[in-house]
């Protein structure tokens, strides 16, 4: 076999990646099928275009930058220890756990586009290259074919108010079908390609539900720091257990061992957890920590956070344990 291409990601995305720009006059799929985008097999197959891949990477980059986190750090706990690549299954596990604003179906599409050889594994460095070439600014730009509806006909506030009325209370998440229906009630001229492209602009939960309020804020020019899609944080840990200091240290040493095996510094744990938000009740954050592959139970997580008072102080304690070699 010949030598590997110098820019495999560029070849994946249709030539020299640096020459790919997002033209919002166009759409982001090679063909359309909303059912295929959601991961089903009915209808025509759908594939992200090079511009669509860049837009999806731009959405992920926006959240990582807000947390001061790189992708390799975000995925570290989901990769086998010592590996610099990630499998499709582990990539989708990360998509289910981390609030990256992407659905599992979108992450599957992204993985398939980058895994050009069909090996079922992708180098983390290759994904980092893609993120570096994606623009977060493009995720906030309004496509010309919908600009009149947004700027002159009040589409975004109407979309928000209608979906608040029609969808479950407590979060700002809506199914794709409701999102499409509200838009098409007034913007009947939109093609299926254009509707799919609006969906690709929208952040989502891992289950595909659309964060319609964040979508309206971002395209309306008022987007701030990204939050968990729809504001759907886990329920707080309600149970409490009094854990003696020596057991707290033993649990901390166990976490240090997990972090060390996966190459994630304890000092970077607060950045990872900030993907869920920067000012979260400790008992909710304990539920978040227990959902990560750290080997922590919910009661252990809440005991650690309540003992040290904050995520930063907990991470500092882990760093001290690591430096003392207690975990070895």
Secondary structure as the mmCIF struct_conf table of DSSP 4:
data_model
#
loop_
_struct_conf.conf_type_id
_struct_conf.id
_struct_conf.beg_label_comp_id
_struct_conf.beg_label_asym_id
_struct_conf.beg_label_seq_id
_struct_conf.end_label_comp_id
_struct_conf.end_label_asym_id
_struct_conf.end_label_seq_id
HELX_LH_PP_P HELX_LH_PP_P1 UNK A 3 UNK A 5
TURN_TY1_P TURN_TY1_P1 UNK A 6 UNK A 7
HELX_RH_AL_P HELX_RH_AL_P1 UNK A 8 UNK A 12
TURN_TY1_P TURN_TY1_P2 UNK A 13 UNK A 13
BEND BEND1 UNK A 14 UNK A 15
HELX_RH_3T_P HELX_RH_3T_P1 UNK A 17 UNK A 19
TURN_TY1_P TURN_TY1_P3 UNK A 24 UNK A 25
BEND BEND2 UNK A 26 UNK A 26
BEND BEND3 UNK A 28 UNK A 28
STRN STRN1 UNK A 29 UNK A 29
BEND BEND4 UNK A 30 UNK A 31
HELX_RH_AL_P HELX_RH_AL_P2 UNK A 34 UNK A 37
TURN_TY1_P TURN_TY1_P4 UNK A 38 UNK A 39
BEND BEND5 UNK A 41 UNK A 44
STRN STRN2 UNK A 48 UNK A 48
HELX_RH_AL_P HELX_RH_AL_P3 UNK A 50 UNK A 66
TURN_TY1_P TURN_TY1_P5 UNK A 67 UNK A 68
HELX_RH_AL_P HELX_RH_AL_P4 UNK A 71 UNK A 75
HELX_RH_3T_P HELX_RH_3T_P2 UNK A 76 UNK A 78
BEND BEND6 UNK A 79 UNK A 79
HELX_LH_PP_P HELX_LH_PP_P2 UNK A 80 UNK A 80
TURN_TY1_P TURN_TY1_P6 UNK A 81 UNK A 82
BEND BEND7 UNK A 84 UNK A 84
STRN STRN3 UNK A 85 UNK A 87
HELX_RH_AL_P HELX_RH_AL_P5 UNK A 88 UNK A 97
BEND BEND8 UNK A 98 UNK A 98
BEND BEND9 UNK A 101 UNK A 101
HELX_RH_AL_P HELX_RH_AL_P6 UNK A 104 UNK A 114
TURN_TY1_P TURN_TY1_P7 UNK A 116 UNK A 117
BEND BEND10 UNK A 120 UNK A 120
STRN STRN4 UNK A 121 UNK A 123
HELX_RH_AL_P HELX_RH_AL_P7 UNK A 124 UNK A 133
BEND BEND11 UNK A 134 UNK A 134
BEND BEND12 UNK A 136 UNK A 136
HELX_RH_3T_P HELX_RH_3T_P3 UNK A 137 UNK A 140
HELX_LH_PP_P HELX_LH_PP_P3 UNK A 141 UNK A 143
HELX_RH_AL_P HELX_RH_AL_P8 UNK A 144 UNK A 151
TURN_TY1_P TURN_TY1_P8 UNK A 152 UNK A 152
BEND BEND13 UNK A 153 UNK A 153
HELX_RH_AL_P HELX_RH_AL_P9 UNK A 155 UNK A 166
BEND BEND14 UNK A 167 UNK A 167
TURN_TY1_P TURN_TY1_P9 UNK A 169 UNK A 170
BEND BEND15 UNK A 171 UNK A 171
STRN STRN5 UNK A 173 UNK A 174
HELX_RH_AL_P HELX_RH_AL_P10 UNK A 176 UNK A 186
TURN_TY1_P TURN_TY1_P10 UNK A 188 UNK A 189
HELX_RH_AL_P HELX_RH_AL_P11 UNK A 192 UNK A 201
BEND BEND16 UNK A 202 UNK A 202
STRN STRN6 UNK A 204 UNK A 204
TURN_TY1_P TURN_TY1_P11 UNK A 206 UNK A 207
BEND BEND17 UNK A 208 UNK A 208
STRN STRN7 UNK A 210 UNK A 211
HELX_RH_AL_P HELX_RH_AL_P12 UNK A 212 UNK A 219
TURN_TY1_P TURN_TY1_P12 UNK A 220 UNK A 221
BEND BEND18 UNK A 225 UNK A 225
BEND BEND19 UNK A 228 UNK A 228
HELX_RH_3T_P HELX_RH_3T_P4 UNK A 229 UNK A 231
HELX_LH_PP_P HELX_LH_PP_P4 UNK A 233 UNK A 237
HELX_RH_AL_P HELX_RH_AL_P13 UNK A 245 UNK A 262
TURN_TY1_P TURN_TY1_P13 UNK A 263 UNK A 263
HELX_RH_3T_P HELX_RH_3T_P5 UNK A 266 UNK A 268
HELX_RH_AL_P HELX_RH_AL_P14 UNK A 269 UNK A 273
HELX_RH_3T_P HELX_RH_3T_P6 UNK A 274 UNK A 276
BEND BEND20 UNK A 278 UNK A 279
HELX_RH_AL_P HELX_RH_AL_P15 UNK A 282 UNK A 291
BEND BEND21 UNK A 292 UNK A 292
TURN_TY1_P TURN_TY1_P14 UNK A 293 UNK A 294
HELX_RH_AL_P HELX_RH_AL_P16 UNK A 298 UNK A 308
BEND BEND22 UNK A 309 UNK A 310
HELX_RH_AL_P HELX_RH_AL_P17 UNK A 311 UNK A 324
TURN_TY1_P TURN_TY1_P15 UNK A 325 UNK A 327
#
